Amino acid sequence: MSEIRMTGDLRTDYDCEATGLPAERWGEAVFRVGDEEIVLEVSVEKDVIVALMVGEDVAWKGTLSGLKALLKEGIRPR
């Protein structure tokens, strides 16, 4: 039997909830808004890798620490 290395939860404002979804290596959440698709993928195979995709043209992929740095740098007072 494979080792559970992470779990995922999904909640919505319709009081819908899926919790404790087990994963050994990766998991992804997909949201469809009109014709757009927004995907968040998390991989725990070696390091924690996060990928964000919006449609087919916009993507970012990096480590969890890289995502934290990106978000911290992007949120600056003007």
PyMOL Python script that loads the backbone (N, CA, C, O; Angstrom):
from pymol import cmd

cmd.read_pdbstr("""\
ATOM      1  N   MET A   1       0.836  -1.178   0.000  1.00  0.00           N
ATOM      2  CA  MET A   1       0.000   0.000   0.000  1.00  0.00           C
ATOM      3  C   MET A   1       0.886   1.249   0.000  1.00  0.00           C
ATOM      4  O   MET A   1       1.908   1.274   0.687  1.00  0.00           O
ATOM      5  N   SER A   2       0.517   2.273  -0.750  1.00  0.00           N
ATOM      6  CA  SER A   2       1.277   3.512  -0.876  1.00  0.00           C
ATOM      7  C   SER A   2       1.111   4.386   0.361  1.00  0.00           C
ATOM      8  O   SER A   2       0.103   4.323   1.065  1.00  0.00           O
ATOM      9  N   GLU A   3       2.126   5.196   0.598  1.00  0.00           N
ATOM     10  CA  GLU A   3       2.111   6.109   1.735  1.00  0.00           C
ATOM     11  C   GLU A   3       1.327   7.371   1.385  1.00  0.00           C
ATOM     12  O   GLU A   3       1.515   7.931   0.305  1.00  0.00           O
ATOM     13  N   ILE A   4       0.461   7.822   2.273  1.00  0.00           N
ATOM     14  CA  ILE A   4      -0.248   9.093   2.090  1.00  0.00           C
ATOM     15  C   ILE A   4       0.693  10.193   2.550  1.00  0.00           C
ATOM     16  O   ILE A   4       1.068  10.248   3.721  1.00  0.00           O
ATOM     17  N   ARG A   5       1.080  11.078   1.616  1.00  0.00           N
ATOM     18  CA  ARG A   5       2.033  12.130   1.935  1.00  0.00           C
ATOM     19  C   ARG A   5       1.391  13.498   2.032  1.00  0.00           C
ATOM     20  O   ARG A   5       2.003  14.430   2.553  1.00  0.00           O
ATOM     21  N   MET A   6       0.175  13.638   1.542  1.00  0.00           N
ATOM     22  CA  MET A   6      -0.555  14.894   1.697  1.00  0.00           C
ATOM     23  C   MET A   6      -2.036  14.599   1.563  1.00  0.00           C
ATOM     24  O   MET A   6      -2.430  13.556   1.042  1.00  0.00           O
ATOM     25  N   THR A   7      -2.849  15.526   2.036  1.00  0.00           N
ATOM     26  CA  THR A   7      -4.293  15.417   1.872  1.00  0.00           C
ATOM     27  C   THR A   7      -4.810  16.733   1.310  1.00  0.00           C
ATOM     28  O   THR A   7      -4.177  17.776   1.472  1.00  0.00           O
ATOM     29  N   GLY A   8      -5.943  16.682   0.662  1.00  0.00           N
ATOM     30  CA  GLY A   8      -6.538  17.881   0.081  1.00  0.00           C
ATOM     31  C   GLY A   8      -7.960  18.079   0.567  1.00  0.00           C
ATOM     32  O   GLY A   8      -8.680  17.115   0.826  1.00  0.00           O
ATOM     33  N   ASP A   9      -8.354  19.318   0.687  1.00  0.00           N
ATOM     34  CA  ASP A   9      -9.718  19.685   1.061  1.00  0.00           C
ATOM     35  C   ASP A   9     -10.240  20.683   0.020  1.00  0.00           C
ATOM     36  O   ASP A   9      -9.471  21.462  -0.544  1.00  0.00           O
ATOM     37  N   LEU A  10     -11.540  20.652  -0.224  1.00  0.00           N
ATOM     38  CA  LEU A  10     -12.178  21.609  -1.118  1.00  0.00           C
ATOM     39  C   LEU A  10     -13.505  22.007  -0.490  1.00  0.00           C
ATOM     40  O   LEU A  10     -14.310  21.154  -0.116  1.00  0.00           O
ATOM     41  N   ARG A  11     -13.720  23.300  -0.380  1.00  0.00           N
ATOM     42  CA  ARG A  11     -14.958  23.808   0.212  1.00  0.00           C
ATOM     43  C   ARG A  11     -15.534  24.889  -0.697  1.00  0.00           C
ATOM     44  O   ARG A  11     -14.791  25.617  -1.355  1.00  0.00           O
ATOM     45  N   THR A  12     -16.848  24.987  -0.728  1.00  0.00           N
ATOM     46  CA  THR A  12     -17.506  26.038  -1.506  1.00  0.00           C
ATOM     47  C   THR A  12     -18.567  26.734  -0.649  1.00  0.00           C
ATOM     48  O   THR A  12     -18.910  26.273   0.439  1.00  0.00           O
ATOM     49  N   ASP A  13     -19.074  27.847  -1.163  1.00  0.00           N
ATOM     50  CA  ASP A  13     -20.088  28.590  -0.432  1.00  0.00           C
ATOM     51  C   ASP A  13     -21.464  27.926  -0.494  1.00  0.00           C
ATOM     52  O   ASP A  13     -22.414  28.449   0.088  1.00  0.00           O
ATOM     53  N   TYR A  14     -21.596  26.812  -1.169  1.00  0.00           N
ATOM     54  CA  TYR A  14     -22.844  26.045  -1.180  1.00  0.00           C
ATOM     55  C   TYR A  14     -22.849  24.977  -0.090  1.00  0.00           C
ATOM     56  O   TYR A  14     -23.629  24.027  -0.150  1.00  0.00           O
ATOM     57  N   ASP A  15     -21.981  25.136   0.901  1.00  0.00           N
ATOM     58  CA  ASP A  15     -21.832  24.152   1.971  1.00  0.00           C
ATOM     59  C   ASP A  15     -21.489  22.771   1.425  1.00  0.00           C
ATOM     60  O   ASP A  15     -21.888  21.752   1.989  1.00  0.00           O
ATOM     61  N   CYS A  16     -20.746  22.750   0.324  1.00  0.00           N
ATOM     62  CA  CYS A  16     -20.208  21.519  -0.237  1.00  0.00           C
ATOM     63  C   CYS A  16     -18.786  21.379   0.287  1.00  0.00           C
ATOM     64  O   CYS A  16     -18.040  22.356   0.344  1.00  0.00           O
ATOM     65  N   GLU A  17     -18.420  20.182   0.662  1.00  0.00           N
ATOM     66  CA  GLU A  17     -17.087  20.000   1.218  1.00  0.00           C
ATOM     67  C   GLU A  17     -16.592  18.593   0.911  1.00  0.00           C
ATOM     68  O   GLU A  17     -17.318  17.614   1.079  1.00  0.00           O
ATOM     69  N   ALA A  18     -15.352  18.510   0.462  1.00  0.00           N
ATOM     70  CA  ALA A  18     -14.655  17.233   0.298  1.00  0.00           C
ATOM     71  C   ALA A  18     -13.359  17.384   1.085  1.00  0.00           C
ATOM     72  O   ALA A  18     -12.545  18.256   0.782  1.00  0.00           O
ATOM     73  N   THR A  19     -13.164  16.538   2.092  1.00  0.00           N
ATOM     74  CA  THR A  19     -11.989  16.691   2.948  1.00  0.00           C
ATOM     75  C   THR A  19     -11.213  15.387   3.033  1.00  0.00           C
ATOM     76  O   THR A  19     -11.755  14.301   2.831  1.00  0.00           O
ATOM     77  N   GLY A  20      -9.930  15.526   3.336  1.00  0.00           N
ATOM     78  CA  GLY A  20      -9.085  14.361   3.561  1.00  0.00           C
ATOM     79  C   GLY A  20      -8.809  13.532   2.326  1.00  0.00           C
ATOM     80  O   GLY A  20      -8.568  12.330   2.432  1.00  0.00           O
ATOM     81  N   LEU A  21      -8.838  14.156   1.144  1.00  0.00           N
ATOM     82  CA  LEU A  21      -8.553  13.411  -0.083  1.00  0.00           C
ATOM     83  C   LEU A  21      -7.074  13.019  -0.082  1.00  0.00           C
ATOM     84  O   LEU A  21      -6.216  13.900  -0.121  1.00  0.00           O
ATOM     85  N   PRO A  22      -6.755  11.735  -0.040  1.00  0.00           N
ATOM     86  CA  PRO A  22      -5.366  11.313   0.107  1.00  0.00           C
ATOM     87  C   PRO A  22      -4.594  11.361  -1.210  1.00  0.00           C
ATOM     88  O   PRO A  22      -5.162  11.159  -2.283  1.00  0.00           O
ATOM     89  N   ALA A  23      -3.292  11.631  -1.111  1.00  0.00           N
ATOM     90  CA  ALA A  23      -2.422  11.620  -2.292  1.00  0.00           C
ATOM     91  C   ALA A  23      -1.034  11.143  -1.873  1.00  0.00           C
ATOM     92  O   ALA A  23      -0.552  11.468  -0.788  1.00  0.00           O
ATOM     93  N   GLU A  24      -0.412  10.382  -2.737  1.00  0.00           N
ATOM     94  CA  GLU A  24       0.953   9.922  -2.494  1.00  0.00           C
ATOM     95  C   GLU A  24       1.963  10.886  -3.088  1.00  0.00           C
ATOM     96  O   GLU A  24       2.952  11.223  -2.435  1.00  0.00           O
ATOM     97  N   ARG A  25       1.729  11.345  -4.338  1.00  0.00           N
ATOM     98  CA  ARG A  25       2.718  12.167  -5.037  1.00  0.00           C
ATOM     99  C   ARG A  25       2.198  13.523  -5.478  1.00  0.00           C
ATOM    100  O   ARG A  25       2.942  14.501  -5.405  1.00  0.00           O
ATOM    101  N   TRP A  26       0.954  13.628  -5.934  1.00  0.00           N
ATOM    102  CA  TRP A  26       0.465  14.918  -6.427  1.00  0.00           C
ATOM    103  C   TRP A  26      -1.053  14.978  -6.338  1.00  0.00           C
ATOM    104  O   TRP A  26      -1.739  13.962  -6.227  1.00  0.00           O
ATOM    105  N   GLY A  27      -1.552  16.219  -6.393  1.00  0.00           N
ATOM    106  CA  GLY A  27      -2.985  16.467  -6.439  1.00  0.00           C
ATOM    107  C   GLY A  27      -3.217  17.774  -7.173  1.00  0.00           C
ATOM    108  O   GLY A  27      -2.338  18.636  -7.209  1.00  0.00           O
ATOM    109  N   GLU A  28      -4.393  17.923  -7.758  1.00  0.00           N
ATOM    110  CA  GLU A  28      -4.709  19.180  -8.432  1.00  0.00           C
ATOM    111  C   GLU A  28      -6.164  19.530  -8.223  1.00  0.00           C
ATOM    112  O   GLU A  28      -7.026  18.662  -8.084  1.00  0.00           O
ATOM    113  N   ALA A  29      -6.414  20.834  -8.207  1.00  0.00           N
ATOM    114  CA  ALA A  29      -7.769  21.365  -8.141  1.00  0.00           C
ATOM    115  C   ALA A  29      -8.008  22.120  -9.441  1.00  0.00           C
ATOM    116  O   ALA A  29      -7.166  22.907  -9.874  1.00  0.00           O
ATOM    117  N   VAL A  30      -9.142  21.882 -10.049  1.00  0.00           N
ATOM    118  CA  VAL A  30      -9.480  22.521 -11.321  1.00  0.00           C
ATOM    119  C   VAL A  30     -10.784  23.291 -11.142  1.00  0.00           C
ATOM    120  O   VAL A  30     -11.786  22.746 -10.681  1.00  0.00           O
ATOM    121  N   PHE A  31     -10.751  24.565 -11.515  1.00  0.00           N
ATOM    122  CA  PHE A  31     -11.937  25.415 -11.461  1.00  0.00           C
ATOM    123  C   PHE A  31     -12.223  25.915 -12.871  1.00  0.00           C
ATOM    124  O   PHE A  31     -11.316  26.379 -13.562  1.00  0.00           O
ATOM    125  N   ARG A  32     -13.471  25.824 -13.298  1.00  0.00           N
ATOM    126  CA  ARG A  32     -13.865  26.317 -14.614  1.00  0.00           C
ATOM    127  C   ARG A  32     -14.752  27.541 -14.424  1.00  0.00           C
ATOM    128  O   ARG A  32     -15.769  27.490 -13.732  1.00  0.00           O
ATOM    129  N   VAL A  33     -14.345  28.642 -15.053  1.00  0.00           N
ATOM    130  CA  VAL A  33     -15.094  29.898 -14.982  1.00  0.00           C
ATOM    131  C   VAL A  33     -15.353  30.321 -16.416  1.00  0.00           C
ATOM    132  O   VAL A  33     -14.454  30.817 -17.097  1.00  0.00           O
ATOM    133  N   GLY A  34     -16.580  30.125 -16.874  1.00  0.00           N
ATOM    134  CA  GLY A  34     -16.873  30.388 -18.283  1.00  0.00           C
ATOM    135  C   GLY A  34     -16.019  29.471 -19.141  1.00  0.00           C
ATOM    136  O   GLY A  34     -16.026  28.253 -18.961  1.00  0.00           O
ATOM    137  N   ASP A  35     -15.281  30.064 -20.079  1.00  0.00           N
ATOM    138  CA  ASP A  35     -14.414  29.280 -20.958  1.00  0.00           C
ATOM    139  C   ASP A  35     -13.005  29.115 -20.389  1.00  0.00           C
ATOM    140  O   ASP A  35     -12.167  28.453 -21.002  1.00  0.00           O
ATOM    141  N   GLU A  36     -12.738  29.702 -19.240  1.00  0.00           N
ATOM    142  CA  GLU A  36     -11.403  29.631 -18.633  1.00  0.00           C
ATOM    143  C   GLU A  36     -11.297  28.456 -17.665  1.00  0.00           C
ATOM    144  O   GLU A  36     -12.283  28.048 -17.050  1.00  0.00           O
ATOM    145  N   GLU A  37     -10.098  27.928 -17.544  1.00  0.00           N
ATOM    146  CA  GLU A  37      -9.817  26.873 -16.583  1.00  0.00           C
ATOM    147  C   GLU A  37      -8.646  27.327 -15.714  1.00  0.00           C
ATOM    148  O   GLU A  37      -7.605  27.740 -16.226  1.00  0.00           O
ATOM    149  N   ILE A  38      -8.826  27.246 -14.399  1.00  0.00           N
ATOM    150  CA  ILE A  38      -7.787  27.611 -13.442  1.00  0.00           C
ATOM    151  C   ILE A  38      -7.387  26.334 -12.712  1.00  0.00           C
ATOM    152  O   ILE A  38      -8.233  25.654 -12.131  1.00  0.00           O
ATOM    153  N   VAL A  39      -6.096  26.010 -12.744  1.00  0.00           N
ATOM    154  CA  VAL A  39      -5.617  24.758 -12.158  1.00  0.00           C
ATOM    155  C   VAL A  39      -4.521  25.051 -11.143  1.00  0.00           C
ATOM    156  O   VAL A  39      -3.605  25.827 -11.414  1.00  0.00           O
ATOM    157  N   LEU A  40      -4.620  24.431  -9.979  1.00  0.00           N
ATOM    158  CA  LEU A  40      -3.577  24.478  -8.963  1.00  0.00           C
ATOM    159  C   LEU A  40      -3.120  23.041  -8.749  1.00  0.00           C
ATOM    160  O   LEU A  40      -3.922  22.182  -8.383  1.00  0.00           O
ATOM    161  N   GLU A  41      -1.845  22.776  -8.973  1.00  0.00           N
ATOM    162  CA  GLU A  41      -1.294  21.432  -8.789  1.00  0.00           C
ATOM    163  C   GLU A  41      -0.191  21.485  -7.735  1.00  0.00           C
ATOM    164  O   GLU A  41       0.647  22.387  -7.737  1.00  0.00           O
ATOM    165  N   VAL A  42      -0.209  20.504  -6.840  1.00  0.00           N
ATOM    166  CA  VAL A  42       0.821  20.397  -5.810  1.00  0.00           C
ATOM    167  C   VAL A  42       1.435  19.009  -5.921  1.00  0.00           C
ATOM    168  O   VAL A  42       0.729  18.000  -5.942  1.00  0.00           O
ATOM    169  N   SER A  43       2.769  18.975  -5.990  1.00  0.00           N
ATOM    170  CA  SER A  43       3.509  17.726  -6.099  1.00  0.00           C
ATOM    171  C   SER A  43       4.440  17.606  -4.902  1.00  0.00           C
ATOM    172  O   SER A  43       5.104  18.573  -4.531  1.00  0.00           O
ATOM    173  N   VAL A  44       4.492  16.429  -4.299  1.00  0.00           N
ATOM    174  CA  VAL A  44       5.370  16.204  -3.154  1.00  0.00           C
ATOM    175  C   VAL A  44       6.344  15.051  -3.424  1.00  0.00           C
ATOM    176  O   VAL A  44       6.780  14.371  -2.495  1.00  0.00           O
ATOM    177  N   GLU A  45       6.681  14.835  -4.701  1.00  0.00           N
ATOM    178  CA  GLU A  45       7.555  13.720  -5.037  1.00  0.00           C
ATOM    179  C   GLU A  45       8.948  13.864  -4.440  1.00  0.00           C
ATOM    180  O   GLU A  45       9.429  12.925  -3.804  1.00  0.00           O
ATOM    181  N   LYS A  46       9.616  14.999  -4.619  1.00  0.00           N
ATOM    182  CA  LYS A  46      10.934  15.256  -4.029  1.00  0.00           C
ATOM    183  C   LYS A  46      10.799  16.471  -3.141  1.00  0.00           C
ATOM    184  O   LYS A  46      10.643  16.331  -1.928  1.00  0.00           O
ATOM    185  N   ASP A  47      10.855  17.659  -3.713  1.00  0.00           N
ATOM    186  CA  ASP A  47      10.576  18.899  -3.003  1.00  0.00           C
ATOM    187  C   ASP A  47       9.097  19.203  -3.224  1.00  0.00           C
ATOM    188  O   ASP A  47       8.462  18.583  -4.077  1.00  0.00           O
ATOM    189  N   VAL A  48       8.548  20.137  -2.477  1.00  0.00           N
ATOM    190  CA  VAL A  48       7.163  20.546  -2.713  1.00  0.00           C
ATOM    191  C   VAL A  48       7.165  21.497  -3.903  1.00  0.00           C
ATOM    192  O   VAL A  48       7.761  22.573  -3.845  1.00  0.00           O
ATOM    193  N   ILE A  49       6.491  21.093  -4.992  1.00  0.00           N
ATOM    194  CA  ILE A  49       6.406  21.884  -6.212  1.00  0.00           C
ATOM    195  C   ILE A  49       4.957  22.312  -6.400  1.00  0.00           C
ATOM    196  O   ILE A  49       4.033  21.512  -6.252  1.00  0.00           O
ATOM    197  N   VAL A  50       4.772  23.599  -6.730  1.00  0.00           N
ATOM    198  CA  VAL A  50       3.437  24.152  -6.948  1.00  0.00           C
ATOM    199  C   VAL A  50       3.371  24.653  -8.382  1.00  0.00           C
ATOM    200  O   VAL A  50       4.292  25.320  -8.854  1.00  0.00           O
ATOM    201  N   ALA A  51       2.283  24.332  -9.076  1.00  0.00           N
ATOM    202  CA  ALA A  51       2.077  24.837 -10.432  1.00  0.00           C
ATOM    203  C   ALA A  51       0.712  25.507 -10.484  1.00  0.00           C
ATOM    204  O   ALA A  51      -0.275  24.959  -9.992  1.00  0.00           O
ATOM    205  N   LEU A  52       0.658  26.694 -11.081  1.00  0.00           N
ATOM    206  CA  LEU A  52      -0.586  27.433 -11.301  1.00  0.00           C
ATOM    207  C   LEU A  52      -0.749  27.634 -12.796  1.00  0.00           C
ATOM    208  O   LEU A  52       0.169  28.112 -13.463  1.00  0.00           O
ATOM    209  N   MET A  53      -1.904  27.274 -13.324  1.00  0.00           N
ATOM    210  CA  MET A  53      -2.164  27.441 -14.742  1.00  0.00           C
ATOM    211  C   MET A  53      -3.515  28.114 -14.933  1.00  0.00           C
ATOM    212  O   MET A  53      -4.488  27.768 -14.263  1.00  0.00           O
ATOM    213  N   VAL A  54      -3.575  29.077 -15.847  1.00  0.00           N
ATOM    214  CA  VAL A  54      -4.828  29.735 -16.208  1.00  0.00           C
ATOM    215  C   VAL A  54      -4.944  29.607 -17.715  1.00  0.00           C
ATOM    216  O   VAL A  54      -4.174  30.218 -18.456  1.00  0.00           O
ATOM    217  N   GLY A  55      -5.904  28.816 -18.169  1.00  0.00           N
ATOM    218  CA  GLY A  55      -6.013  28.546 -19.598  1.00  0.00           C
ATOM    219  C   GLY A  55      -4.785  27.798 -20.081  1.00  0.00           C
ATOM    220  O   GLY A  55      -4.142  27.086 -19.310  1.00  0.00           O
ATOM    221  N   GLU A  56      -4.461  27.957 -21.344  1.00  0.00           N
ATOM    222  CA  GLU A  56      -3.318  27.246 -21.913  1.00  0.00           C
ATOM    223  C   GLU A  56      -2.082  28.124 -22.026  1.00  0.00           C
ATOM    224  O   GLU A  56      -0.994  27.619 -22.302  1.00  0.00           O
ATOM    225  N   ASP A  57      -2.228  29.443 -21.818  1.00  0.00           N
ATOM    226  CA  ASP A  57      -1.122  30.357 -22.087  1.00  0.00           C
ATOM    227  C   ASP A  57      -0.392  30.876 -20.856  1.00  0.00           C
ATOM    228  O   ASP A  57       0.754  31.310 -20.970  1.00  0.00           O
ATOM    229  N   VAL A  58      -1.016  30.846 -19.690  1.00  0.00           N
ATOM    230  CA  VAL A  58      -0.416  31.456 -18.506  1.00  0.00           C
ATOM    231  C   VAL A  58      -0.119  30.361 -17.485  1.00  0.00           C
ATOM    232  O   VAL A  58      -1.014  29.617 -17.087  1.00  0.00           O
ATOM    233  N   ALA A  59       1.149  30.267 -17.062  1.00  0.00           N
ATOM    234  CA  ALA A  59       1.505  29.251 -16.084  1.00  0.00           C
ATOM    235  C   ALA A  59       2.683  29.724 -15.246  1.00  0.00           C
ATOM    236  O   ALA A  59       3.506  30.523 -15.692  1.00  0.00           O
ATOM    237  N   TRP A  60       2.743  29.211 -14.023  1.00  0.00           N
ATOM    238  CA  TRP A  60       3.886  29.420 -13.145  1.00  0.00           C
ATOM    239  C   TRP A  60       4.133  28.097 -12.444  1.00  0.00           C
ATOM    240  O   TRP A  60       3.187  27.441 -12.010  1.00  0.00           O
ATOM    241  N   LYS A  61       5.380  27.700 -12.328  1.00  0.00           N
ATOM    242  CA  LYS A  61       5.723  26.465 -11.639  1.00  0.00           C
ATOM    243  C   LYS A  61       7.006  26.694 -10.872  1.00  0.00           C
ATOM    244  O   LYS A  61       7.968  27.238 -11.414  1.00  0.00           O
ATOM    245  N   GLY A  62       7.030  26.286  -9.620  1.00  0.00           N
ATOM    246  CA  GLY A  62       8.225  26.446  -8.808  1.00  0.00           C
ATOM    247  C   GLY A  62       8.060  25.772  -7.464  1.00  0.00           C
ATOM    248  O   GLY A  62       7.081  25.064  -7.228  1.00  0.00           O
ATOM    249  N   THR A  63       9.018  25.994  -6.589  1.00  0.00           N
ATOM    250  CA  THR A  63       8.965  25.404  -5.260  1.00  0.00           C
ATOM    251  C   THR A  63       7.975  26.162  -4.380  1.00  0.00           C
ATOM    252  O   THR A  63       7.560  27.276  -4.701  1.00  0.00           O
ATOM    253  N   LEU A  64       7.615  25.547  -3.287  1.00  0.00           N
ATOM    254  CA  LEU A  64       6.716  26.199  -2.338  1.00  0.00           C
ATOM    255  C   LEU A  64       7.363  27.460  -1.785  1.00  0.00           C
ATOM    256  O   LEU A  64       6.688  28.477  -1.626  1.00  0.00           O
ATOM    257  N   SER A  65       8.656  27.412  -1.491  1.00  0.00           N
ATOM    258  CA  SER A  65       9.332  28.618  -0.995  1.00  0.00           C
ATOM    259  C   SER A  65       9.388  29.696  -2.075  1.00  0.00           C
ATOM    260  O   SER A  65       9.326  30.884  -1.758  1.00  0.00           O
ATOM    261  N   GLY A  66       9.505  29.303  -3.346  1.00  0.00           N
ATOM    262  CA  GLY A  66       9.475  30.263  -4.449  1.00  0.00           C
ATOM    263  C   GLY A  66       8.118  30.929  -4.574  1.00  0.00           C
ATOM    264  O   GLY A  66       8.045  32.127  -4.850  1.00  0.00           O
ATOM    265  N   LEU A  67       7.038  30.178  -4.376  1.00  0.00           N
ATOM    266  CA  LEU A  67       5.690  30.751  -4.427  1.00  0.00           C
ATOM    267  C   LEU A  67       5.487  31.731  -3.277  1.00  0.00           C
ATOM    268  O   LEU A  67       4.911  32.803  -3.458  1.00  0.00           O
ATOM    269  N   LYS A  68       5.967  31.355  -2.091  1.00  0.00           N
ATOM    270  CA  LYS A  68       5.851  32.265  -0.944  1.00  0.00           C
ATOM    271  C   LYS A  68       6.587  33.575  -1.226  1.00  0.00           C
ATOM    272  O   LYS A  68       6.074  34.654  -0.930  1.00  0.00           O
ATOM    273  N   ALA A  69       7.780  33.482  -1.795  1.00  0.00           N
ATOM    274  CA  ALA A  69       8.559  34.689  -2.117  1.00  0.00           C
ATOM    275  C   ALA A  69       7.844  35.525  -3.170  1.00  0.00           C
ATOM    276  O   ALA A  69       7.797  36.750  -3.055  1.00  0.00           O
ATOM    277  N   LEU A  70       7.288  34.884  -4.190  1.00  0.00           N
ATOM    278  CA  LEU A  70       6.562  35.588  -5.250  1.00  0.00           C
ATOM    279  C   LEU A  70       5.376  36.353  -4.673  1.00  0.00           C
ATOM    280  O   LEU A  70       5.161  37.517  -5.010  1.00  0.00           O
ATOM    281  N   LEU A  71       4.615  35.707  -3.813  1.00  0.00           N
ATOM    282  CA  LEU A  71       3.447  36.364  -3.228  1.00  0.00           C
ATOM    283  C   LEU A  71       3.852  37.490  -2.288  1.00  0.00           C
ATOM    284  O   LEU A  71       3.205  38.536  -2.248  1.00  0.00           O
ATOM    285  N   LYS A  72       4.909  37.276  -1.542  1.00  0.00           N
ATOM    286  CA  LYS A  72       5.379  38.313  -0.624  1.00  0.00           C
ATOM    287  C   LYS A  72       5.882  39.524  -1.399  1.00  0.00           C
ATOM    288  O   LYS A  72       5.582  40.656  -1.019  1.00  0.00           O
ATOM    289  N   GLU A  73       6.634  39.319  -2.470  1.00  0.00           N
ATOM    290  CA  GLU A  73       7.147  40.415  -3.290  1.00  0.00           C
ATOM    291  C   GLU A  73       6.038  41.131  -4.039  1.00  0.00           C
ATOM    292  O   GLU A  73       6.101  42.343  -4.248  1.00  0.00           O
ATOM    293  N   GLY A  74       5.014  40.374  -4.445  1.00  0.00           N
ATOM    294  CA  GLY A  74       3.932  40.956  -5.235  1.00  0.00           C
ATOM    295  C   GLY A  74       2.971  41.789  -4.429  1.00  0.00           C
ATOM    296  O   GLY A  74       2.213  42.573  -5.001  1.00  0.00           O
ATOM    297  N   ILE A  75       2.976  41.647  -3.123  1.00  0.00           N
ATOM    298  CA  ILE A  75       2.050  42.386  -2.274  1.00  0.00           C
ATOM    299  C   ILE A  75       2.834  43.486  -1.568  1.00  0.00           C
ATOM    300  O   ILE A  75       3.253  43.338  -0.420  1.00  0.00           O
ATOM    301  N   ARG A  76       3.021  44.589  -2.281  1.00  0.00           N
ATOM    302  CA  ARG A  76       3.755  45.733  -1.742  1.00  0.00           C
ATOM    303  C   ARG A  76       2.854  46.953  -1.767  1.00  0.00           C
ATOM    304  O   ARG A  76       2.126  47.180  -2.734  1.00  0.00           O
ATOM    305  N   PRO A  77       2.905  47.733  -0.707  1.00  0.00           N
ATOM    306  CA  PRO A  77       2.114  48.975  -0.718  1.00  0.00           C
ATOM    307  C   PRO A  77       2.634  49.933  -1.787  1.00  0.00           C
ATOM    308  O   PRO A  77       3.835  49.994  -2.052  1.00  0.00           O
ATOM    309  N   ARG A  78       1.716  50.676  -2.393  1.00  0.00           N
ATOM    310  CA  ARG A  78       2.113  51.615  -3.459  1.00  0.00           C
ATOM    311  C   ARG A  78       2.075  53.023  -2.986  1.00  0.00           C
ATOM    312  O   ARG A  78       2.378  53.939  -3.750  1.00  0.00           O
TER     313      ARG A  78
END
""", "prot")
cmd.dss("prot")
cmd.show_as("cartoon", "prot")
cmd.util.cbc("prot")
cmd.orient("prot")
